[in-house]
C-alpha cells in the first residue's frame, strides 16, 4: 500500500510536536553555512575578495538573531564556490540577515518540492515515498545549514526528466544549473555534451556566459584564484574532517598521509568521471531518452572523490531511483535498501539532536514498507534498528571526548579563509574519530553499492526498456497519490 499525503502530514506533525515539547531534541546554531555564503555575497557586493579571510570573517562574526550561528574568533568559514554561484547571494546580502535566511530557506524547500515532483513524474513512485527519500538530507540542508545542495539535486532531477521526454535542450539548461556545485554538476554536463548534439550549443553558450559573468563579477584575477588556489586549498583543509564522505577522508581514517590521500581521492574522481561518461555514451547509443545519461555520471563521482559531504549524497538518488524501477528481484531489493541507507544523514547525529532518532525510524519504516514493499512487521523491525543505531550514536557521544572550542592563532586578513579553517579541522578531526567512522559507514556502504549496481546495469547486455508501469506497480494514479 502506498503512503498517502495525509500519512506524511501526520508524520511531520508528530516530529514538530517532538521538537516543540522537547527542546533537547532540537538542533542549534542554524544556518552556519549560509552565514559564509551571505558574507561572501556581501564581499562581492562591496568589491572585496570573497575567498580571503577578511572581510569574510568580520561579517560572519556580526551579531545574529537568536538561534542563528555567528562565526568564531580568528575563524573564517570559507565559501569555496565559483563566482557565478556567489552572485546568487549578492542580492540577499542587501537584506537583513534573518530575512535573507528565510528567503533562502524557502528557495531550498521549493527545490526539494521540485525534486520530489520531478522524480514522481519520471518514476511514478508516490510523492510521499519520494519525500521520505529526499527530505531527511535536503530538509536538513534547507532548514538547518542553508546549503545549496537541494538546488543542484533539483537540477539533476529536472535534467533527467527532460532527457526522458526527449528535450535535450531543456536538459542542457537544467543540468547547467547543477554547476552551482561544480564537482557535482560537471559530470552530468559533460555526459550530456558527449551524448547529445542538440544540447551542445546550449551547453557551450551557458558555459561561456558563466565564465564571462564570473570575470565581470569579481575580475579575472579572483576567478583564476578560485580555480588555481581556492579549490586545492579547500580540499586539503578538509582532509581531517570527520564529516567528509570522500575517498580522501576514508583513506585518511585508514592512516594514509594527507597529500597522498588527496591525490588518490582526486584520481578516483577523474576515474569515476571517465567511467560515468563511458557508460552514459553506451546508454545513449541504446536510447537517447534514457535519463540515466545525466543521472548516472552524477551519481558515480560521489563514490570516491576528494571533497564530498552528506549534503551532496542526494545527487545519487535520481540514478538510484531510476535503477530501482528498472530492476527486479534481489537486485531491486538491494537498490531499495541502499536508497534507504543513503536517505538518512547518519554522520550528522551530534548536530541534529535527539530528533534524529524518530527521523531515522520514520524514514526506515516508510521506505521499507512503501519502497521495498515489506510487511508492517518487517518495516517495524527496520524502524527499531534505525532508531537503535541513531540512539546508540547519541549515547556513545555522551561517554566520548567532549567537544570544546579550539584556540586559533590570529589570521592574516589576506590569507585564504582555508588557512585557519584547515587548522580548525585538524584540531577537531581527531576527536571521536572512530565513532564518526562508524556513523559514516552506512553512507559509504550505500553509495558504493549504488555505484556498483549502476555500473553492472549500464555495462550489461542490451535490455528491453521497461515502461514505468511495468517497472513499478505504484504507477496507477490512485496509488501514486495524484
KOLMIDO-886480 format. One record per residue: residue number from 1; x, y, z of N, C-alpha, C in turn; residue in three letters. Coordinates in steps of 0.05 Angstrom, whole numbers. Layout:
BEGIN
   vexmi   n.east   n.north     n.up   ca.east   ca.north    ca.up   c.east   c.north     c.up   marmi
     NUM        X         Y        Z         X          Y        Z        X         Y        Z     ALA
...
//
This chain:
BEGIN
   vexmi   n.east   n.north     n.up   ca.east   ca.north    ca.up   c.east   c.north     c.up   marmi
       1       17       -24        0         0          0        0       18        25        0     UNK
       2       11        43      -17        27         68      -19       19        87        3     UNK
       3       38       103       14        31        122       35       16       146       23     UNK
       4       -3       156       37       -18        180       28       -5       205       39     UNK
       5      -12       227       27        -2        253       37      -12       259       65     UNK
       6      -35       247       73       -45        250      100      -26       237      120     UNK
       7      -16       213      112         3        199      130       28       216      133     UNK
       8       37       228      110        61        244      111       56       269      129     UNK
       9       33       281      126        27        305      143       27       297      172     UNK
      10       15       274      178        14        265      206       42       260      217     UNK
      11       60       249      200        88        245      209      102       271      214     UNK
      12       99       290      196       111        316      200      100       330      225     UNK
      13       74       327      230        62        339      254       74       326      279     UNK
      14       77       300      279        89        286      302      117       296      307     UNK
      15      134       298      286       161        308      290      161       337      300     UNK
      16      142       353      291       140        380      300      133       382      330     UNK
      17      115       364      338       107        363      367      131       355      384     UNK
      18      146       335      374       170        326      389      189       349      392     UNK
      19      194       364      371       213        387      372      202       409      390     UNK
      20      176       413      390       164        434      406      165       428      436     UNK
      21      159       403      443       157        395      471      183       387      484     UNK
      22      203       380      467       228        371      478      251       388      466     UNK
      23      257       410      480       278        428      469      305       414      465     UNK
      24      310       393      481       336        379      478      337       364      451     UNK
      25      314       360      439       314        345      413      322       363      390     UNK
      26      322       390      394       326        408      371      356       413      366     UNK
      27      363       416      341       390        425      335      392       455      342     UNK
      28      416       465      342       421        493      349      441       505      329     UNK
      29      444       531      329       463        544      311      455       543      282     UNK
      30      431       552      276       421        550      249      436       566      228     UNK
      31      436       556      204       446        570      180      476       576      182     UNK
      32      491       557      193       520        561      195      533       565      168     UNK
      33      526       548      149       538        550      122      527       574      107     UNK
      34      502       580      110       491        604       97      505       629      106     UNK
      35      514       630      131       529        653      141      553       659      124     UNK
      36      567       638      115       591        642       98      582       651       70     UNK
      37      561       640       59       552        648       32      542       677       32     UNK
      38      527       683       53       516        711       55      538       731       57     UNK
      39      559       725       72       581        743       75      599       744       51     UNK
      40      601       722       36       616        722       11      601       739       -9     UNK
      41      574       738       -9       559        755      -26      562       785      -19     UNK
      42      564       790        7       569        817       16      597       827        7     UNK
      43      617       809        8       644        816       -1      644       823      -31     UNK
      44      630       807      -47       628        812      -75      614       839      -80     UNK
      45      593       844      -65       578        869      -69      594       893      -62     UNK
      46      613       890      -43       629        913      -35      657       913      -48     UNK
      47      660       896      -69       684        895      -85      708       885      -70     UNK
      48      704       865      -52       726        852      -38      729       824      -48     UNK
      49      751       811      -42       756        784      -49      741       765      -31     UNK
      50      721       750      -41       704        733      -24      718       708      -13     UNK
      51      743       703      -23       757        679      -15      778       684        7     UNK
      52      783       709       14       802        717       34      790       718       62     UNK
      53      807       716       82       797        715      110      781       739      117     UNK
      54      789       762      107       775        787      112      768       801       86     UNK
      55      744       813       85       725        818      107      705       795      113     UNK
      56      710       772      101       692        749      105      688       743      134     UNK
      57      710       740      150       707        733      178      693       753      195     UNK
      58      699       779      190       686        800      206      656       800      201     UNK
      59      648       796      177       620        794      170      607       770      184     UNK
      60      620       747      184       609        723      196      606       726      227     UNK
      61      623       743      239       622        746      268      603       767      277     UNK
      62      590       781      258       570        800      267      548       787      283     UNK
      63      537       802      303       515        790      319      492       781      301     UNK
      64      481       758      308       459        747      293      434       745      310     UNK
      65      411       744      297       386        740      313      387       714      328     UNK
      66      371       711      349       371        688      366      367       662      349     UNK
      67      383       642      355       381        617      341      401       613      319     UNK
      68      410       635      306       429        633      284      457       632      295     UNK
      69      475       620      280       502        616      289      520       637      277     UNK
      70      535       651      294       555        670      285      582       657      284     UNK
      71      601       670      270       628        659      267      644       660      293     UNK
      72      665       644      295       682        643      318      706       662      314     UNK
      73      719       669      336       742        687      335      765       675      319     UNK
      74      778       691      302       801        682      286      793       660      266     UNK
      75      768       658      259       759        637      241      741       649      219     UNK
      76      747       643      195       730        650      172      721       624      159     UNK
      77      695       619      160       684        595      147      685       601      117     UNK
      78      699       584      102       703        590       73      677       587       57     UNK
      79      676       600       35       654        597       15      667       589      -11     UNK
      80      675       564      -14       691        555      -37      674       550      -61     UNK
      81      659       570      -70       641        567      -92      650       585     -115     UNK
      82      644       578     -140       652        595     -162      639       622     -161     UNK
      83      651       642     -173       640        669     -172      611       671     -181     UNK
      84      604       656     -203       577        657     -213      557       647     -192     UNK
      85      565       628     -175       547        619     -154      544       640     -132     UNK
      86      566       653     -125       565        674     -104      547       697     -113     UNK
      87      543       699     -139       525        721     -149      497       718     -138     UNK
      88      489       692     -132       462        688     -121      459       702      -94     UNK
      89      481       706      -80       479        716      -53      484       746      -52     UNK
      90      491       758      -74       494        788      -74      468       802      -68     UNK
      91      446       796      -81       421        810      -73      412       803      -45     UNK
      92      417       778      -36       410        771       -9      425       787       12     UNK
      93      450       794        5       467        809       24      457       837       30     UNK
      94      439       847       14       427        873       19      403       871       39     UNK
      95      395       847       45       372        843       63      382       838       91     UNK
      96      366       845      111       373        837      139      377       807      140     UNK
      97      396       799      158       404        771      158      381       751      161     UNK
      98      363       756      180       341        738      185      323       736      161     UNK
      99      318       759      148       301        759      124      314       744      101     UNK
     100      340       749       97       355        735       76      355       704       81     UNK
     101      358       696      106       359        668      113      331       655      108     UNK
     102      310       670      114       283        659      110      277       656       80     UNK
     103      285       676       64       281        675       35      296       651       23     UNK
     104      322       648       32       338        627       21      327       600       29     UNK
     105      317       597       54       305        572       63      281       564       46     UNK
     106      265       584       39       241        579       23      250       570       -5     UNK
     107      271       582      -16       281        574      -42      290       545      -42     UNK
     108      304       537      -21       314        510      -18      291       490      -15     UNK
     109      271       497        1       248        480        4      232       477      -22     UNK
     110      231       499      -37       218        497      -64      234       477      -81     UNK
     111      261       478      -80       277        460      -95      271       431      -87     UNK
     112      268       426      -61       261        399      -51      234       391      -64     UNK
     113      214       409      -64       189        402      -76      191       396     -105     UNK
     114      207       411     -120       211        406     -148      224       379     -153     UNK
     115      243       372     -136       257        346     -138      237       323     -134     UNK
     116      220       325     -114       201        304     -108      181       301     -131     UNK
     117      170       324     -141       150        323     -162      163       313     -188     UNK
     118      187       322     -194       200        313     -218      206       283     -218     UNK
     119      216       273     -196       222        244     -195      197       227     -194     UNK
     120      175       239     -184       149        225     -185      141       222     -215     UNK
     121      145       242     -231       137        241     -259      155       222     -274     UNK
     122      180       220     -266       199        202     -280      195       173     -273     UNK
     123      189       168     -247       189        140     -237      161       130     -230     UNK
     124      142       148     -226       115        141     -216      115       131     -187     UNK
     125      137       134     -173       138        127     -145      122       148     -130     UNK
     126      106       141     -111        88        161      -97      104       184      -85     UNK
     127       92       207      -85       105        231      -75      114       228      -46     UNK
     128       96       217      -29       103        214       -1      127       196        3     UNK
     129      130       175      -13       153        158      -11      178       173      -19     UNK
     130      176       188      -41       199        204      -50      206       226      -30     UNK
     131      187       237      -17       193        257        4      209       244       26     UNK
     132      202       219       33       218        205       54      246       199       44     UNK
     133      250       196       18       276        191        6      294       217        7     UNK
     134      282       239       -1       298        264       -5      298       282       19     UNK
     135      277       283       35       274        304       55      294       303       78     UNK
     136      302       279       88       319        280      111      345       296      107     UNK
     137      358       292       84       383        307       79      377       334       67     UNK
     138      359       335       48       354        361       35      339       380       54     UNK
     139      321       369       71       309        386       91      329       396      111     UNK
     140      348       379      119       370        387      136      386       409      124     UNK
     141      391       407       98       406        428       83      391       454       83     UNK
     142      364       452       78       348        476       74      341       490      100     UNK
     143      335       475      121       325        486      146      346       491      166     UNK
     144      368       475      165       389        478      185      414       491      175     UNK
     145      426       481      154       451        491      144      449       515      126     UNK
     146      427       516      110       425        537       90      443       531       66     UNK
     147      450       506       62       467        498       40      451       499       14     UNK
     148      465       497       -9       452        500      -35      449       473      -49     UNK
     149      457       452      -36       455        425      -49      428       419      -60     UNK
     150      405       426      -47       379        419      -59      375       431      -86     UNK
     151      388       454      -92       385        465     -119      399       448     -140     UNK
     152      422       438     -133       437        420     -152      422       394     -156     UNK
     153      410       383     -135       395        358     -138      370       363     -155     UNK
     154      356       385     -151       333        391     -167      341       394     -196     UNK
     155      364       406     -201       374        410     -229      379       383     -242     UNK
     156      391       364     -228       396        337     -239      370       323     -244     UNK
     157      351       325     -225       325        312     -229      311       323     -253     UNK
     158      311       350     -257       297        362     -280      311       354     -306     UNK
     159      337       353     -306       352        344     -330      344       315     -337     UNK
     160      341       299     -317       333        271     -321      305       270     -334     UNK
     161      287       286     -324       260        287     -336      260       297     -365     UNK
     162      276       318     -370       277        328     -398      289       308     -417     UNK
     163      310       294     -408       321        273     -426      301       251     -431     UNK
     164      287       243     -410       266        222     -414      245       231     -434     UNK
     165      239       257     -435       218        267     -453      230       276     -480     UNK
     166      256       272     -484       267        279     -509      275       307     -513     UNK
     167      274       324     -493       281        352     -495      310       356     -485     UNK
     168      329       352     -502       357        354     -494      365       383     -490     UNK
     169      352       401     -504       358        430     -499      349       438     -471     UNK
     170      325       429     -463       316        434     -436      333       421     -415     UNK
     171      343       397     -422       361        383     -404      387       399     -401     UNK
     172      396       411     -423       421        427     -421      418       450     -403     UNK
     173      396       464     -404       391        487     -386      390       477     -357     UNK
     174      375       455     -353       373        445     -325      399       436     -314     UNK
     175      414       421     -330       438        409     -319      459       430     -314     UNK
     176      459       452     -329       478        473     -323      473       486     -296     UNK
     177      447       486     -287       441        497     -261      455       481     -239     UNK
     178      461       455     -244       475        439     -224      504       448     -220     UNK
     179      514       465     -238       541        475     -236      544       495     -213     UNK
     180      523       501     -199       526        517     -175      544       502     -155     UNK
     181      544       475     -157       563        458     -143      579       443     -164     UNK
     182      602       455     -173       615        444     -197      623       415     -196     UNK
     183      633       406     -173       642        378     -172      619       358     -173     UNK
     184      595       368     -169       571        351     -172      560       353     -200     UNK
     185      557       378     -210       544        382     -236      561       376     -260     UNK
     186      587       378     -257       605        375     -280      601       348     -295     UNK
     187      598       327     -280       595        300     -293      571       299     -310     UNK
     188      548       310     -301       524        309     -316      526       327     -341     UNK
     189      539       350     -338       543        369     -361      559       355     -383     UNK
     190      582       344     -375       599        331     -395      585       307     -408     UNK
     191      570       292     -393       556        269     -404      536       278     -425     UNK
     192      521       299     -419       501        309     -439      515       320     -463     UNK
     193      537       334     -459       553        345     -482      563       322     -499     UNK
     194      572       301     -487       582        278     -502      560       263     -518     UNK
     195      537       262     -506       516        245     -517      495       259     -534     UNK
     196      494       285     -534       473        299     -548      483       323     -564     UNK
     197      482       320     -591       490        343     -608      471       367     -604     UNK
     198      446       361     -600       427        383     -597      432       400     -572     UNK
     199      443       387     -552       448        401     -527      474       417     -527     UNK
     200      492       411     -545       519        423     -544      519       454     -547     UNK
     201      504       465     -567       504        494     -569      494       508     -543     UNK
     202      474       496     -531       463        508     -506      484       506     -484     UNK
     203      496       483     -481       517        479     -460      540       498     -464     UNK
     204      549       501     -489       572        519     -494      564       548     -488     UNK
     205      540       555     -496       531        582     -491      529       589     -462     UNK
     206      517       571     -447       514        575     -418      541       575     -404     UNK
     207      559       556     -413       586        556     -402      601       581     -406     UNK
     208      599       592     -431       612        618     -437      600       640     -420     UNK
     209      574       640     -417       561        661     -401      570       660     -372     UNK
     210      572       636     -361       581        633     -333      610       643     -329     UNK
     211      627       637     -349       654        646     -347      656       676     -349     UNK
     212      642       688     -368       642        717     -371      630       730     -346     UNK
     213      608       719     -336       595        730     -313      614       730     -289     UNK
     214      629       708     -285       648        707     -263      669       728     -265     UNK
     215      680       732     -288       701        752     -292      690       780     -288     UNK
     216      666       785     -298       653        811     -295      647       816     -266     UNK
     217      641       795     -251       633        799     -223      656       804     -204     UNK
     218      677       789     -207       700        791     -188      726       797     -201     UNK
     219      728       796     -227       753        801     -242      767       776     -249     UNK
     220      785       778     -269       800        755     -278      818       744     -256     UNK
     221      831       761     -241       850        752     -221      836       735     -200     UNK
     222      813       744     -189       799        729     -169      787       703     -180     UNK
     223      778       704     -205       768        680     -218      790       659     -220     UNK
     224      813       667     -229       836        649     -231      844       639     -203     UNK
     225      843       657     -183       849        649     -156      831       626     -146     UNK
     226      806       628     -153       787        607     -145      795       580     -157     UNK
     227      802       580     -182       809        555     -196      836       545     -187     UNK
     228      855       562     -184       883        554     -180      890       550     -151     UNK
     229      878       567     -133       886        567     -105      864       556      -86     UNK
     230      839       566      -90       818        561      -70      810       531      -71     UNK
     231      805       520      -94       796        492      -96      816       473      -83     UNK
     232      841       473      -91       860        454      -78      864       460      -48     UNK
     233      864       485      -41       868        492      -12      844       482        4     UNK
     234      820       485       -7       797        476        9      797       446       12     UNK
     235      803       432      -10       803        402       -9      824       393       12     UNK
     236      847       406       13       868        398       32      860       405       60     UNK
     237      846       428       64       838        436       91      817       417      103     UNK
     238      803       402       86       781        384       96      790       355       99     UNK
     239      815       349       94       823        321       94      818       308      122     UNK
     240      821       323      143       818        312      170      790       313      180     UNK
     241      771       323      164       744        326      173      730       299      178     UNK
     242      717       296      201       702        272      207      674       272      194     UNK
     243      668       294      180       642        295      166      645       292      136     UNK
     244      669       287      127       674        282       99      667       253       92     UNK
     245      657       249       67       650        222       58      665       215       33     UNK
     246      686       230       27       702        224        3      721       201        7     UNK
     247      732       191      -15       753        171      -13      777       182        2     UNK
     248      783       208       -2       805        221       12      801       218       43     UNK
     249      777       224       52       771        222       81      773       193       91     UNK
     250      764       175       75       765        146       83      794       138       85     UNK
     251      810       145       65       839        137       65      853       150       89     UNK
     252      846       175       95       858        188      118      852       173      144     UNK
     253      827       164      147       819        149      170      834       122      172     UNK
     254      843       112      149       858         87      149      888        92      152     UNK
     255      896       117      156       924        123      162      940       133      139     UNK
     256      929       138      116       943        148       93      949       178       97     UNK
     257      973       187       89       981        215       92      963       234       77     UNK
     258      963       259       86       944        279       75      947       282       45     UNK
     259      971       288       35       974        294        7      969       269      -10     UNK
     260      978       246       -1       973        222      -16      943       215      -17     UNK
     261      929       219        6       900        214        7      886       233      -12     UNK
     262      895       258      -13       882        277      -30      887       270      -60     UNK
     263      912       262      -66       918        255      -93      902       230     -102     UNK
     264      899       211      -85       884        186      -92      855       193      -95     UNK
     265      844       210      -77       816        218      -79      811       233     -105     UNK
     266      829       251     -112       825        266     -137      827       247     -161     UNK
     267      845       228     -160       848        209     -182      823       192     -185     UNK
     268      811       184     -162       787        168     -163      764       184     -175     UNK
     269      763       210     -170       742        227     -182      744       227     -212     UNK
     270      768       230     -222       773        230     -251      766       203     -263     UNK
     271      774       182     -249       768        154     -258      738       149     -260     UNK
     272      723       157     -238       695        152     -238      681       170     -258     UNK
     273      691       194     -263       680        212     -283      683       200     -310     UNK
     274      706       190     -317       711        178     -343      693       153     -347     UNK
     275      691       137     -325       674        113     -327      645       121     -331     UNK
     276      636       142     -317       609        151     -320      603       161     -348     UNK
     277      622       175     -359       619        185     -387      617       162     -406     UNK
     278      634       142     -402       634        118     -420      608       104     -419     UNK
     279      597       100     -394       572         86     -391      549       103     -402     UNK
     280      550       129     -398       529        147     -409      528       145     -439     UNK
     281      552       144     -452       553        141     -481      540       115     -490     UNK
     282      546        94     -475       535         68     -482      504        68     -479     UNK
     283      494        81     -458       465         83     -454      452       100     -476     UNK
     284      466       121     -484       455        139     -505      453       124     -532     UNK
     285      472       106     -537       471         91     -562      447        71     -562     UNK
     286      439        63     -538       415         45     -536      389        62     -538     UNK
     287      389        84     -524       364        100     -523      372       129     -514     UNK
     288      368       148     -533       375        175     -527      357       188     -506     UNK
     289      335       175     -500       317        185     -480      320       172     -453     UNK
     290      342       161     -447       347        148     -421      358       169     -401     UNK
     291      342       174     -380       350        194     -361      376       187     -346     UNK
     292      384       162     -347       409        154     -334      433       167     -348     UNK
     293      430       177     -372       451        190     -387      463       213     -370     UNK
     294      446       228     -357       456        250     -340      457       242     -310     UNK
     295      439       225     -302       437        218     -273      460       200     -264     UNK
     296      467       180     -282       488        161     -274      515       173     -269     UNK
     297      526       190     -287       553        201     -281      553       218     -256     UNK
     298      531       233     -251       529        250     -227      530       233     -202     UNK
     299      519       208     -203       520        190     -180      547       177     -177     UNK
     300      560       169     -198       585        155     -196      607       171     -184     UNK
     301      608       198     -190       630        214     -180      629       218     -149     UNK
     302      606       210     -137       604        211     -108      616       187      -95     UNK
     303      622       166     -110       635        142      -99      665       145     -102     UNK
     304      676       161      -85       705        167      -86      709       197      -81     UNK
     305      726       209      -97       729        238      -95      746       248      -73     UNK
     306      751       274      -73       768        287      -53      752       305      -34     UNK
     307      728       312      -41       713        331      -24      683       326      -28     UNK
     308      671       310      -10       643        303      -12      632       302       17     UNK
     309      609       315       20       595        315       46      568       302       42     UNK
     310      554       297       64       529        283       63      508       299       47     UNK
     311      511       326       47       491        342       33      492       337        2     UNK
     312      514       327       -8       516        321      -37      504       293      -43     UNK
     313      500       276      -24       492        249      -29      465       246      -43     UNK
     314      446       263      -38       421        261      -53      424       263      -84     UNK
     315      447       274      -93       451        276     -122      452       248     -134     UNK
     316      459       227     -119       460        200     -129      432       187     -130     UNK
     317      412       199     -117       386        186     -114      370       186     -140     UNK
     318      371       206     -157       356        203     -183      364       178     -198     UNK
     319      391       174     -200       400        150     -215      392       125     -200     UNK
     320      394       125     -173       387        101     -158      357        95     -161     UNK
     321      340       115     -161       311        111     -164      304       101     -192     UNK
     322      318       111     -212       314        101     -239      322        71     -241     UNK
     323      345        65     -228       354         37     -228      334        19     -213     UNK
     324      323        30     -192       303         14     -176      279         7     -193     UNK
     325      269        26     -209       246         20     -226      252         1     -249     UNK
     326      277        -3     -255       284        -19     -279      295       -47     -272     UNK
     327      296       -53     -247       307        -79     -238      285       -94     -223     UNK
     328      290      -120     -220       271       -137     -206      286      -156     -188     UNK
     329      272      -169     -170       284       -190     -154      304      -180     -134     UNK
     330      325      -196     -128       345       -188     -108      359      -162     -113     UNK
     331      365      -156     -139       379       -131     -145      361      -107     -139     UNK
     332      336      -109     -145       317        -88     -138      316       -83     -108     UNK
     333      315      -105      -93       314       -102      -64      340       -90      -53     UNK
     334      363       -97      -66       388        -86      -57      390       -56      -63     UNK
     335      379       -48      -86       379        -20      -93      361        -5      -73     UNK
     336      338       -16      -67       320         -3      -48      332         0      -21     UNK
     337      346       -21      -12       359        -19       15      381         2       15     UNK
     338      396         4       -7       417         24       -9      405        52       -9     UNK
     339      383        56      -23       369         82      -23      361        89        6     UNK
     340      350        70       20       341         75       48      365        83       66     UNK
     341      387        69       63       411         76       78      422       104       71     UNK
     342      421       110       45       432        136       36      414       159       44     UNK
     343      388       154       48       369        175       54      373       187       82     UNK
     344      386       172       99       389        181      127      416       194      132     UNK
     345      418       218      142       444        231      146      457       222      172     UNK
     346      468       198      171       478        184      195      500       201      209     UNK
     347      518       212      194       541        226      207      535       253      219     UNK
     348      510       261      216       502        287      228      487       284      255     UNK
     349      489       261      266       474        256      291      480       275      314     UNK
     350      506       284      318       511        302      340      499       330      335     UNK
     351      495       337      310       485        364      304      454       365      305     UNK
     352      441       343      295       412        343      293      398       340      320     UNK
     353      412       330      340       400        327      366      383       301      367     UNK
     354      368       298      389       353        274      393      330       270      373     UNK
     355      322       291      359       301        288      339      310       270      316     UNK
     356      337       266      314       347        248      293      337       220      297     UNK
     357      332       212      322       323        184      328      296       179      315     UNK
     358      275       195      320       249        190      306      250       194      276     UNK
     359      268       213      267       271        217      238      281       191      225     UNK
     360      303       180      236       314        155      225      294       133      226     UNK
     361      279       130      248       259        109      250      237       113      229     UNK
     362      227       137      225       206        143      206      214       137      178     UNK
     363      238       145      170       248        141      143      251       111      138     UNK
     364      263        97      158       267         68      155      240        53      152     UNK
     365      221        61      168       194         48      166      181        53      139     UNK
     366      181        79      130       167         86      106      180        73       81     UNK
     367      206        73       80       219         62       56      219        32       56     UNK
     368      220        19       79       218        -10       80      189       -18       72     UNK
     369      170        -4       82       142        -11       77      133        -4       49     UNK
     370      140        20       40       128         30       15      147        31       -9     UNK
     371      173        27       -5       191         25      -28      198        -4      -32     UNK
     372      206       -18      -10       213        -46      -12      189       -64      -10     UNK
     373      165       -52       -3       140        -67       -1      142       -89       20     UNK
     374      156       -83       42       158       -102       64      132      -102       81     UNK
     375      129      -122       97       106       -124      115      109      -103      137     UNK
     376       87       -99      151        88        -80      174      108       -89      195     UNK
     377      109      -115      198       128       -126      218      157      -121      209     UNK
     378      163      -125      183       190       -120      173      197       -91      175     UNK
     379      177       -74      168       182        -45      169      187       -36      198     UNK
     380      172       -48      217       176        -41      245      203       -49      255     UNK
     381      212       -72      247       239        -81      254      260       -62      243     UNK
     382      257       -53      218       275        -34      206      275        -8      221     UNK
     383      251         1      229       249         26      243      263        25      271     UNK
     384      259         2      284       271         -2      311      302        -3      308     UNK
     385      311       -16      286       340        -18      282      352         9      276     UNK
     386      339        25      259       349         52      253      348        70      277     UNK
     387      327        69      293       325         85      317      346        76      337     UNK
     388      350        50      339       371         39      358      398        49      350     UNK
     389      405        48      324       431         57      315      434        87      321     UNK
     390      414       103      315       416        132      320      419       138      349     UNK
     391      404       124      366       406        128      395      433       118      405     UNK
     392      443        96      394       469         86      403      491       107      397     UNK
     393      489       120      374       509        141      368      508       163      389     UNK
     394      483       171      396       480        193      416      491       185      443     UNK
     395      485       160      451       494        150      477      525       148      477     UNK
     396      536       138      455       565        136      454      578       163      455     UNK
     397      565       183      444       576        210      444      577       222      473     UNK
     398      557       213      489       557        223      517      581       214      532     UNK
     399      591       190      526       615        179      540      641       184      525     UNK
     400      639       199      503       663        204      487      676       230      496     UNK
     401      698       237      483       712        261      489      695       285      483     UNK
     402      690       303      502       673        326      496      685       345      476     UNK
     403      668       357      459       678        377      440      682       404      455     UNK
     404      705       416      451       710        442      463      719       461      441     UNK
     405      714       486      445       723        506      426      754       506      425     UNK
     406      765       510      402       794        509      399      805       538      397     UNK
     407      828       542      408       841        568      406      857       570      380     UNK
     408      849       587      362       862        590      336      880       614      336     UNK
     409      903       612      322       921        635      320      908       657      303     UNK
     410      916       682      308       906        704      291      912       698      262     UNK
     411      894       706      244       897        700      216      903       726      201     UNK
     412      920       725      182       926        749      166      902       755      148     UNK
     413      893       780      147       869        786      131      871       777      102     UNK
     414      895       776       90       897        770       62      901       740       57     UNK
     415      903       724       79       904        695       75      878       684       64     UNK
     416      879       662       50       855        648       43      840       640       68     UNK
     417      814       640       67       798        631       90      805       603       99     UNK
     418      815       587       80       822        559       86      845       556      105     UNK
     419      861       577      109       885        574      126      877       566      155     UNK
     420      861       583      168       853        577      195      831       557      196     UNK
     421      815       555      174       795        534      173      809       506      174     UNK
     422      831       503      160       845        478      160      857       472      187     UNK
     423      867       492      201       877        488      228      854       479      247     UNK
     424      831       492      244       808        484      260      799       455      255     UNK
     425      799       447      230       791        420      223      811       400      234     UNK
     426      837       406      232       857        388      242      855       385      273     UNK
     427      850       406      287       848        405      316      824       389      325     UNK
     428      802       390      309       778        376      317      776       348      304     UNK
     429      792       344      283       789        320      267      796       294      282     UNK
     430      812       296      303       819        272      317      800       265      340     UNK
     431      781       283      346       763        279      368      741       259      360     UNK
     432      740       236      374       719        216      370      719       205      341     UNK
     433      742       204      328       743        196      300      731       168      296     UNK
     434      736       149      313       726        122      310      696       121      310     UNK
     435      684       138      328       655        139      329      643       150      303     UNK
     436      656       170      292       646        182      267      652       163      244     UNK
     437      673       148      245       677        128      224      655       108      223     UNK
     438      646        99      247       623         81      248      598        94      237     UNK
     439      594       119      244       570        134      235      570       138      205     UNK
     440      594       141      194       596        145      165      594       120      149     UNK
     441      598        97      162       598         71      147      573        66      131     UNK
     442      548        70      142       524         64      126      523        79      100     UNK
     443      532       105      101       531        121       76      552       112       57     UNK
     444      576       105       67       597         95       50      588        69       36     UNK
     445      575        51       52       566         26       41      544        30       20     UNK
     446      526        49       26       503         54        8      513        65      -19     UNK
     447      531        85      -19       539         98      -44      557        78      -60     UNK
     448      573        62      -46       588         42      -60      570        21      -73     UNK
     449      549        13      -59       531         -7      -70      516         4      -94     UNK
     450      506        29      -92       492         41     -114      510        44     -138     UNK
     451      535        53     -134       553         56     -157      558        29     -170     UNK
     452      563         8     -154       569        -18     -165      545       -28     -181     UNK
     453      521       -24     -171       497        -35     -186      491       -18     -210     UNK
     454      496         8     -210       493         24     -234      513        16     -255     UNK
     455      537        10     -247       558          1     -267      550       -25     -279     UNK
     456      541       -44     -262       532        -70     -271      509       -68     -291     UNK
     457      490       -51     -284       466        -48     -301      473       -35     -328     UNK
     458      488       -13     -327       494          2     -351      513       -13     -370     UNK
     459      530       -29     -358       550        -44     -375      541       -71     -383     UNK
     460      516       -79     -375       505       -105     -382      495      -106     -410     UNK
     461      484      -129     -419       474       -132     -446      450      -114     -450     UNK
     462      444      -109     -476       421        -92     -483      396      -104     -472     UNK
     463      380       -88     -458       355        -97     -446      332       -83     -460     UNK
     464      310       -97     -460       285        -84     -469      278       -63     -448     UNK
     465      272       -39     -458       266        -17     -440      238       -22     -428     UNK
     466      236       -23     -402       210        -27     -390      196        -1     -388     UNK
     467      169        -2     -390       154         22     -385      152        26     -355     UNK
     468      146        50     -347       145         56     -318      125        39     -304     UNK
     469      102        35     -317        81         19     -304       89       -10     -300     UNK
     470      106       -21     -319       116        -48     -316      137       -49     -294     UNK
     471      152       -28     -292       174        -28     -273      166       -23     -244     UNK
     472      144        -8     -241       136          0     -213      106        -2     -210     UNK
     473       97       -18     -193        69        -24     -191       53        -1     -180     UNK
     474       66        20     -168        52         42     -157       45        63     -178     UNK
     475       47        56     -204        44         75     -225       15        85     -229     UNK
     476       -5        70     -218       -32         79     -222      -37       105     -208     UNK
     477      -55       122     -219       -60        149     -208      -68       148     -178     UNK
     478      -85       128     -171       -94        127     -143      -72       122     -124     UNK
     479      -55       101     -130       -34         94     -112      -11       114     -113     UNK
     480       -8       128     -135        14        148     -137        7       173     -122     UNK
     481      -17       175     -111       -24        198      -95      -31       222     -111     UNK
     482      -39       218     -136       -46        241     -153      -73       252     -145     UNK
//
